[in-house]
Amino acid sequence: MVVDIELIRRSPDRYVARALQFPDVEVEAVSREAALAQIREALTARRRAGTEIVQITIENGSAALQTAWPRHAGTFPDDEAYRSMLAEVERQRRELNEDTEA
């Protein structure tokens, strides 16, 4: 398991290490190496105690919102006003790109 550690040097002989995924796991030591070793030990002990991180997926609660846009995909293939609007958007983008390159 990879755990992100926030390591803060509070003074020349005081380091604090905190596991970002486990905010309650924090250690303090006199050196960087000691702080990292202690946080590793604390996380290992926590894992041995049965703590684990799992990922789950939950539904948004509105399947209609998640699937609404595909209904409209390709709705305007023969619409001249839509083509004109897209051409105007492309023209403006080219214009902006030219302005930023200059």
C-alpha positions in Angstrom: 0.0 0.0 0.0 1.2 3.5 -0.8 0.5 6.2 1.7 1.1 9.9 1.3 2.9 11.4 4.2 3.0 15.1 5.1 6.5 15.7 6.7 6.9 19.0 8.5 10.2 20.3 9.9 9.2 22.3 13.0 12.8 23.0 14.1 16.2 21.6 13.4 15.5 18.6 15.8 11.8 18.2 15.5 9.9 16.6 12.6 6.2 15.8 12.4 4.9 13.1 10.0 1.2 12.7 9.3 -0.5 10.1 7.1 -2.8 12.0 4.8 -5.2 9.1 4.3 -5.2 8.5 8.0 -5.3 12.0 9.6 -5.3 10.6 13.1 -1.9 8.9 12.6 0.8 11.4 13.4 4.2 11.0 14.9 6.9 13.4 16.1 10.7 12.6 16.0 14.1 14.2 16.3 15.0 13.5 12.6 13.4 13.1 9.3 14.4 9.4 9.1 13.1 8.7 12.6 9.8 10.4 11.8 9.4 8.3 8.6 10.3 5.1 10.4 7.9 5.9 13.2 5.0 6.7 10.9 5.7 3.5 9.0 5.6 1.5 12.2 2.3 3.3 13.3 0.7 2.5 9.9 1.9 -1.1 10.0 0.4 -1.5 13.5 -2.8 0.0 12.3 -3.0 -2.4 9.4 -2.2 -5.4 11.6 -5.1 -4.3 13.8 -7.5 -4.8 10.9 -7.8 -1.3 9.4 -7.9 -1.1 5.7 -8.8 1.4 2.9 -11.3 0.3 0.3 -12.9 2.1 -2.5 -16.6 2.0 -3.3 -18.8 3.5 -5.9 -22.1 5.1 -5.0 -24.8 6.2 -7.3 -25.4 9.8 -7.9 -29.1 9.4 -7.0 -30.2 10.7 -10.4 -29.6 8.3 -13.3 -31.6 10.6 -15.5 -29.0 13.4 -15.1 -26.1 11.0 -15.9 -27.7 9.8 -19.1 -29.5 12.9 -20.4 -26.9 14.3 -22.7 -26.4 11.3 -25.0 -30.1 11.7 -26.1 -29.1 15.1 -27.7 -25.8 14.0 -29.3 -26.0 14.6 -33.0 -29.4 16.3 -32.8 -28.3 19.2 -35.2 -26.4 17.5 -38.0 -28.3 19.4 -40.8 -29.1 22.6 -38.9 -27.5 25.5 -40.7 -27.7 27.8 -37.7 -25.9 25.3 -35.6 -23.1 24.9 -38.2 -22.9 28.7 -38.4 -22.6 28.9 -34.6 -19.8 26.3 -34.6 -17.9 28.1 -37.3 -18.1 31.3 -35.2 -16.8 29.5 -32.2 -13.9 28.1 -34.2 -13.2 31.6 -35.6 -13.1 33.1 -32.1 -10.8 30.4 -30.9 -8.4 31.0 -33.8 -8.5 34.7 -33.1 -7.7 34.1 -29.4 -4.9 31.7 -30.3 -3.4 34.3 -32.6 -3.6 37.0 -29.9 -1.8 34.8 -27.3 0.9 33.8 -29.8 1.7 37.4 -30.7 
